[in-house]
Amino acid sequence: MSEVIYRDGSYLANNPSWHEEDSPWKARQIVRLLEANRLKPSTICEIGCGAGGILTSMAREMSPTTRFKGYEISPDAFALCASKRASNVQFSLTDLLAEDAEHFDVVLAIDVFEHVEDYFSFLRKLKPRATYKVFHIPLDMSVLWTLLKWPIVNGRNRVGHLHYFMKDTALATLRDSGYEIVDYFYTPCGIELPNLSVLDRCLKLPRKAAFSVHQDLTVRLLGGYSLLVLAK
């Protein structure tokens, strides 16, 4: 599986909304991270912006003077986001890393590099594009998911995950690619996102209860969380 699935209609067939229903929740997590680190960027771009919902949601929550630009390689996704253009939100059917683009204050890579075959090259090329980088990384490698097997296989077949991370390997990957980790926290995607699976709904209370006692151990055992990282 490669980026072909995002260009030939395969991904859209499996994910007709392109996960737009998750965008307001993800935008809130990103704004929370920026505010926690007292960042007030003037320019924000997103690589792999999908249907554009994250940027449009952030534009509603942040200063009206902040400029947003989304880059997307899929014509299907671009068709969904192009109609969301606004005076301060623009979209481009372009590979950010393949053009001589402007430098941004912040670049977002939200649930992206687990889809990229050569993710080390991707991360190294992305680094000079902005002063700060925000990554949202699924943590597929939990004990429960490994024992059940099908959630990981489903993630590969339906949403195109090629690489699988836990917190330590995700952070190590960024450091090995030359990034400085500024801040990070877990996001409860398997608890708060809309359209949870039956299994995720059954695990909501156990995950929340266990997380309040020991965050790292809960995520390693039960999964249901992603990692939001601010890096330089």
N, C-alpha and C positions, 0 to 999 in steps of 0.2 A: 504493500500500500504506500502511496506517495501523494504529493500535492495534486496529482491528476484527478483524484476524487473530488477536489474542490472546484475543478474547472469543467468536468464532464457531466455534471448533474447528479452524480452518485451520492454526494453528501446531502444535497438538498432533498433527494428522494427519501433518505433515512431521517432527516431532520428538517421538515418543511418550514418551521418557524426560525430556524438557525439560532435557537435558544434565546430568542429575543425576550421571552417572558422572564428570564433570569437577569436581564440587564439592570433594572432599577436596583435590585439587591446588590449586585456587584458594584454598581456605581457608588452606593452608600458606603461600602467597605473601603473603596479607594479614597473617597473624600475623607472618611474617618482617618485613614493612614496619613494623608497629606496634612490634615489639620493637627494630628498628634505630633507631627514633626515641624509644625509652624511653616509650612511651605505654601506660598501663594503664587503659583506659576502663572506667567502671562501666556505661555503657549504649551499646549498638550497635544500629542499625537498618539494614535493607537495603531499598532501594526496587527493586521488580521482583525479588523474592526467588525467583521460579520455584518449583521443587520443594522449596525450603527446605534443600537439602543443604549450602550454604555455612555458614549460621548454625549448623546442628546440628554440623557438623564443627568449627567454631571453638569452640563451647561445650565440646567434649571436650578442646580444647587449652589453653583459657584458664581463668582463675580461675572457680571455681563461683559466685562472687558477682556476676559480670558478667551483666547482663540483656540479652537479645537480642529484637528484634522485627522481623518481616518483613512488608512491605507488598506486596500483589500485586493487580493489577486483573483478572487472568484467572481465571475460575471453574475452568477446567481445571487450571491450575497450583496454585490454592488447594486443590483436591481432593487433589493430591499432597502438599502440604506440611502440611495441617491435621493429619494423623495423627502428625506429628513434634513436636507440642507437648510441652513439658516444663515443669518448674517455673520455669526461667529462660529458656525459649524460647517465644515466642508469635507467632502469625501472624494477619494481618487482611486480609480481602478488601476493601481500601480503597486509594484513591489517596492516598498520603502528602501530596501537594501540595494536595489538595482538602479537607483537614480541618485543624482546629485541634489538631494533634498536639503532644505534649510535645517539649521540646528534648533532643537526645541528645548524648553526647560524640563519637560517630563515626557518620556515615552512609555506607553502602556503596552505590555504583552500579557494579555489576560487569557489564560488557558490556551497558550499557543505552542511553546517550544516542545511539549510532549508529542506534538504532531509532526515535528520536523525531523527528517531522516538524519541529517548532520547537524544536530542541535548545538554542538560546540562552535562550529563555524558561524552558525546563525547568531549565537550570543556575542561572539567576538565582533562581528560586523555591526551588530546593533549598538554596542557600547558607545561609540563616538557620536551617535545621533542625538543624544540629549545629555543634559547634566545629571538628571536623576532618571532612574528606571523603576517602574513598578511591575512586578511579576505576580500573577496569580497562578499557582501550580497545584494541580490535583495530586493528592497523596494516595495513590492507588495501592501502595504496598502496606496493607495492614494484615494482621494475622487472620482475621475473619475473611477478608476478600481472597487471600491466598488459599485458605482451606476450601472455600466455596468454589473458587476458580471462575465460575460463570460471570461474576461482575467484571473481572478483568478482561475476559474474552469478549464480553459484550461491549466494553469500552473500546476495544480494538476494532471490532466489526462495525459498530454503529456510529461511534463518534471519532474513530481514527486515531486513538492513542497508540503511539509506537513505542513509547518509553514510559517507565513506571518508577515513581519516586516515593520515598519517605522523607521526612523533614531533613534529616542529616544529609542524605544524598542530594536533595534539591539545593540546599545551601552550599554544599561542597562543589556542585556543578557550577554555580555562579562564581564562587571564589576561584575555581580552577580556570574560569573563562576571563578572569581579570577584574571581577567586580568587588567592590567594598560593600559589605552588608551594613546598612544604616539602621534598619528596623524591620521587624516582621511580627506577624501574629497569625494564629489559626482563624479560619473563617468557617462557620458551621453550615456548609453547603448541604450536607446530608440531613440537616435539621430544619433549616429555614427556607430553602428554595421551594418554589411552587412545583407541582407535578412530581412529587417524590414517589419512588417505587414503593410497593407494598412492604418490602423488607426495610427500607429506610424509615417508613412510617412506624413500623414495629420497634425500630431501634431508637426512636427519638428520645424517649424517656431514659433508657439505660445510658445512652451517650451523654445526655445532659447531666445526669446525676454523677456519672463517673468522671466527666470532664471537670466538674466542680471540685473534685478531690485531687486528681492528678491528670493534667492536660496531656503531657507527652505519652504516658502509658495508655490513656484512653484512645488516642489517635492511632497508636501502634497496634492496639488490640482490635478495636471496633471500627476504625475508619470513620468516614462521614465528615471529614474536615479537609479543607485545602489550606495552602499556605500563601499569605499575601506578604510580599517582600518589597521593601524600598532599598534600592542599591544605588551606588555611584560608579 
